[in-house]
Amino acid sequence: MKSIKLGIIREGKVPPDKRVPFTPLQTEEIEQRFSNIKIICQSSEVRAYKDDEYREQGIEVKPDVSDCDILMGIKEVPIADLIPNKTYLFFSHTIKKQPYNKKLLQEILKRKIRLIDYETLKDRLGNRLVAFGRYAGIVGAYNGLWAYGKRYNAFSIRRAFDCFDVNDLKLELRKVKLPPVKIVLTGAGRVGKGAMETLDTAGIRKVGVYDFLTKEFNEPVYVQVASSDYHTRREGGHFNRDEFHQHPERYDSTFLSFTKVADVLMAGAFWNPKAPVLFTRENMCSPEFKIKVIADITCDVGGSIPSTTRPSTIPDPIYDYDTHTGTEAPALSDEKNVTVMAVDNLPCELPRSASEEFGRDLIDRILPLLFVKDSEGILKRATIAKDGKLTDNFTYLEDYVA
């Protein structure tokens, strides 16, 4: 059996990302499970896990990993750090023709790098096999509660990044003391489930759509809504999930029924640009529009929520939106404004826990394909570039890299 060196690369993107593909304990497990694999860890000052934590598991830590066959990281690798003729796995953010990463993909092709993007690792049904969505939901909902506490001086909790891990964060949620507010949560995927985890841990009761829209409560409650709860077919008839995913332009939004009764919106649903928006700025100007805090976990700028004018940052997670001018205002500057949380790298606030779950999925779902057998062709479908060319599934990027 051929010996393979797997390198965990240092994150070089600015601002630095503290996450890792594998925790120190997981590296030990990998070497035990795959006897022909040796892991090398590139030394780093920014990781949530320190170099010595890897050394304690018997992993070699050194500044140069150019002798490794496969290199794995999290975010885009700086162009200057790319090593020719290697196999790389990371989030490249190129498959939607993102202009800021065009040179990165051009250089990957020039250096004949085999690029496998985590985002493109999917089963035959198109379901993603590895993702950070759950932690985006957990932290996004937490930040939404934090923002409510700040806006109304209702309670004080630490920032998520000040918590050691997810268990520490869940202990902090015990301090949340909400009045009888109503929270509407969109999305039922990884992100939605993560947000639900936070709301449940905070002791906020989940209710059904009908009760949420029609009843008053003497305690805080939330409703989790699916696309079928706030879309209707333009031509009449029942909501069809497959049709909605393929032709969302055939549907209208009825989300305004929720904006009339909800105090907080937590947006965790994927939005297709062809789908109707949740609401417009004109809707937000109406006296019937009740929502005052929006946690846009998806952070779709120019998307379904008009108040998301830009991504916010972990150090400065909130800003205000003046509905009447349609412009951003300083955070918590006027009670008439809507407070927006739109951090676009939420899992980075809990890097240890997020890395542990991500690494678990990589070990169970991806490494056997890399090192044993890929009978379903998952890696082949996920490979964007190889031998200096785009693969068949990604030839649509040819004009992007030309």
VENCORMO-V764806 format. One record per backbone hydrogen bond with DSSP energy under -0.5 kcal/mol. CO is the residue of the C=O (numbers start at 1). NH is the residue of the N-H. If there is no record, write none. Layout:
{{CO:NH} {CO:NH}}
This chain:
{{4:6} {4:38} {5:7} {5:69} {5:70} {6:40} {7:9} {7:72} {8:42} {18:48} {23:27} {24:28} {25:29} {26:30} {27:31} {28:32} {29:33} {30:34} {33:35} {34:37} {36:4} {38:6} {39:60} {40:8} {40:42} {41:62} {48:50} {50:53} {50:54} {51:54} {51:55} {52:56} {54:57} {54:59} {55:58} {60:41} {62:43} {63:65} {65:68} {69:87} {70:7} {71:89} {72:9} {74:91} {78:81} {78:82} {79:82} {82:84} {83:86} {86:88} {86:114} {87:71} {88:116} {89:73} {90:92} {90:118} {94:97} {98:101} {99:102} {101:105} {102:106} {103:107} {104:108} {105:109} {106:110} {107:111} {108:113} {109:112} {111:85} {113:115} {114:88} {114:116} {115:117} {115:384} {115:385} {116:90} {117:120} {118:121} {120:122} {121:129} {121:130} {123:126} {127:123} {132:135} {132:136} {133:137} {134:138} {135:139} {136:140} {137:141} {138:142} {139:143} {140:144} {141:145} {142:146} {143:147} {144:148} {145:149} {146:150} {147:151} {148:152} {149:153} {149:154} {159:162} {160:163} {165:169} {166:170} {167:171} {168:172} {169:173} {171:174} {172:175} {173:176} {179:181} {181:221} {182:263} {182:264} {183:185} {183:223} {184:266} {185:225} {186:268} {189:193} {190:194} {191:195} {192:196} {193:197} {194:198} {195:199} {196:200} {197:201} {198:202} {199:204} {200:203} {203:205} {205:222} {208:212} {209:213} {210:214} {211:215} {220:205} {221:183} {222:207} {223:185} {223:225} {225:187} {226:229} {226:230} {227:230} {230:254} {232:252} {233:236} {237:233} {239:241} {240:244} {241:245} {242:246} {243:247} {247:250} {248:251} {250:234} {252:232} {254:257} {255:258} {255:259} {256:260} {258:261} {258:262} {259:290} {259:291} {263:292} {263:293} {264:184} {265:267} {265:295} {266:186} {266:268} {267:297} {267:298} {272:275} {279:306} {280:284} {281:285} {282:286} {283:286} {286:289} {288:290} {292:339} {293:265} {294:296} {294:341} {295:267} {295:297} {299:301} {300:303} {304:278} {304:279} {304:306} {305:308} {307:309} {308:302} {312:344} {316:313} {317:342} {319:340} {320:329} {321:323} {321:338} {322:326} {322:327} {327:322} {329:320} {330:333} {334:337} {338:321} {339:294} {340:319} {340:342} {341:296} {342:312} {345:348} {346:349} {347:350} {348:351} {350:354} {351:355} {352:356} {353:357} {354:358} {355:359} {356:360} {357:361} {358:362} {359:363} {360:364} {361:365} {361:366} {362:366} {362:367} {366:369} {366:370} {367:371} {368:372} {368:373} {373:375} {374:377} {377:381} {378:382} {379:383} {380:383} {382:117} {382:384} {384:391} {385:115} {386:389} {389:386} {391:394} {392:395} {394:397} {395:398} {397:401} {398:402}}
